[in-house]
Amino acid sequence: MIGSVIAPETPFRFECDMLNPLIESLPAVFRARSGQRLRVLREPTIGSVVPDILVGIWSGDLPRWGSLNSVSRHVLAWLSTQKVASGERQLREELLISEHAAVVAMSALKRVGAIAKKESGEVELRPEFDVSHAVKLIAIEVKLRRWREALDQAIAYREFADEAYVVLDGNQVRLDADMRSAFASNGIGLCLQRGTDVKRRIAAVSGAKPSPSDDRLFALGKLADSAPYCLA
């Protein structure tokens, strides 16, 4: 059941109305350390899901690979884990892609500077493109009060994000024992928003860092290539 309803002061009418004031408050909620960047994307499509907000926190500059197609990102994700391949044949066999697709993918990866080919024929990932582990991704789902639906969506975001949060209208719901248990047991964070005031009530659990999957690399590419909402 949903938490008991609070007599609203100025409740939001629509979930979309929560987004702009929430985005403005995010640097205070998720503080970046000195020298780190904090960038916010609104409603990015990541694979089959669309988090309302995606936050990236990292140091330095991210390499740009947003122009890569899905096969190129698939190769990049494999190399991010394995670091080196004996050659294009191993990539085709490991990733089950055609010779033509492998040639096109390799050409695209060479163009953006992501890979280097040794005299032996081995293909290796350049260190500056091995950044999946260096970026913290936080995916956020926003709902007025349907917290169970929001929780299910946030759980799915953990496939590519380091942490996932749900933000609810604090003028419409109260955090009760059932909600606290459900969020804590799934490692999902919870914030309550009242206007521009956003309070973190349950911290998300950062487990093992997600593998550099196609979706995670796609999210990193969007962060690198997009103009920021927030930049610290």
N, C-alpha and C positions, 0 to 999 in steps of 0.2 A: 504494500500500500504506500501511497505517497505520504510525505510528512504532513502534519497538520498545517493548515493555511494560516498565515499571519494576516491580520487586518492590514491591508495594503496602505502604505503612505503614498508612494508614487510608483506603482508597479508598471513594468513594461507591458505594452499591449502586444508587441510582436517580437519574436526572437531577433530579427534583423536590427531592431532598435538598440539592442544590447551591444552590438559589435563595435561601433565607433568609440563609445566611452570605454569599453573593455580594452580595445587596442591601445588607447591612450594610457591606460593604467598598467599595462604589461611590464614596462621597464622597472616599475616599483615592485611588482609581484615576483618577477623572475630577474633578479639582479645579476647583471654581468660583472665579472671581475674587471679590475683595471686592465685596459688594453684589449678587452674582448669586444666583439661586435654582437649586437642583438638585432635581428631582423625579423620582421613579422609579415607574413603573407595571409591574405584574406581569401578563404574558400578555394584553395588550390585543389585541383583534381589529381589525386595520387593513386594510380591504378584504378581500382573499382570503388574507391571511397573518396569523400570530399569533406575533410575536416573543416570546421568553420574558420579556424585560425591555425596556422603553423608558425611556430617560433623556432628560430635557429640561433644558437649561441656558439661563437667560435673565435679564435684568435687569428690574425693575419688575413690573407686573401684566399678566397676559394678559386680554384681553376674553373674555367667556363667550359661546360660541355652540354649546355641546354639544347644545342642543335642536334645531338645524337639521337638516332632512331632507337627503337626498342631492341633490335638485335645488337647494335653497338653497345647499348647500356648493359645488355645481358653478358656480352664479352667482358666489359669493364668490371661488372660485378664479380665474375669468375676470377679475373686477374686480381681484383682487390683481395680475394681470399687466398689464391694460390701464388700470386706474385709473378710467376714465370710459367711459360708454356714452351714445350720443345719446338713448337712451330704451329703453322696454321692447321695442319692436319689434326694435331691433338685438340685444338679448339673446336674443330668441326665435330670430332668424335665425342668429346666431352659434353658439348652443348647441343648436339644433334641438329646442326644447321648445315645448309647446303654449301657447296663450294662457292657459288656466286654470292650468297649472303655473307659468308666469311670474308671474301675479298672486299666487298662493299664496307663491311664493319671495320676491317683492319684499315682501310683507306681513310675512313672517317676518324678513327682513333689516332692515326698518324697525323691527320690534318690539325686536330686540336692539341697535339703534342702529348697525348696520354701514354703512348707506348714507344718503345725503342726496340729495334731488331738487331740482335748481335750477329757477328760474322758466322757463328755456329748455326744460325737460323732460329735460335731461341727468341721468343717474344717476351718482353718484361714490361711491367707497369712502372712508369716513371714515379719516383718518390713523391713529387709534388701533387700527383693525382691520387695518392693513397690517403685520402682525407676522411673517409667514412667514420673512422674511430675518433677523429678530432673534433667533430661537430656534435653538439647536443641538440637533438630535435624534440620539440614538445608539441604534441597535437592536442587541440582543444575542441570540444563539442559544447555548443551552447543551446540550452533549452530553457523555456520559462519555468516548467515544473515537472516535465515527464522524465524523471531521473533514471528510471529503469531502462528506458529506450536509449537515453544518452549514455548510460553506463555500457550497454552492449556495443554501441558504436565506438566508444573510447577504447574498449578492449581490443577491437579490431585494429585500431591505430597502432597498437604496440608491435605489430608486424614490422613496422618501419621506423617508429619513433622510440626514443629512449624513455620518454615519459608521456603519459596521456592524462588530460584533465577534463572534467566536466564543470561548466559554469552554469549555475541556476540563478533565477531571480530571487534574491533574498527577501523580497517583500511578498513573495507568494509561497515559499516553502520554509519549513524549519527542519534543521538537521536533527533527526531522531536516531534511535538505536539501530533500527533496521537499515537505514541509509548508511550510517557509519560502518556497520558490519559489512555491508555489500561492497562498499568502495574499498575498505581496508583489505578485505580478503582477496580482492582482485588487483591490488596494487595501483588503483586508479585514484588520482587526486581529485579534490572537490573544492571549488571556490563558490562563494555566494556574492552576488553583485547587487548593490543597491545604488542605482544611478551610476555615478562615476566611481563609487567606492567599491573596491573588490577585495574581499578577504579570503585568504587561503585557509580553509578549515581542515582539510585532510591533505597531507603531502603525498604526492605520487611516489611510488617505490621505483627506484632505478635498478633493474635487474641486470642481467648480462646484456651488453650492447648488442642490438639487433645486427644480424649479418648484413654486409653490403649488398643487399638485394637490388633488383631492378628498381623497385618502388622507392627504396631509400636513396639510391643514386639519382633517381628522377627528382625527388624532393630537394636534394642538395643542389642539383642543377638549376632548379627554379629559384632557389634562394640566391645562388650566385648571379643569375642573369636578370633578376627582377629588381626594380627600384624599391627601396625599403619604405615601409610605413614608419618603422622606428629603427634608429641606428645609434648605438652607444659606443 
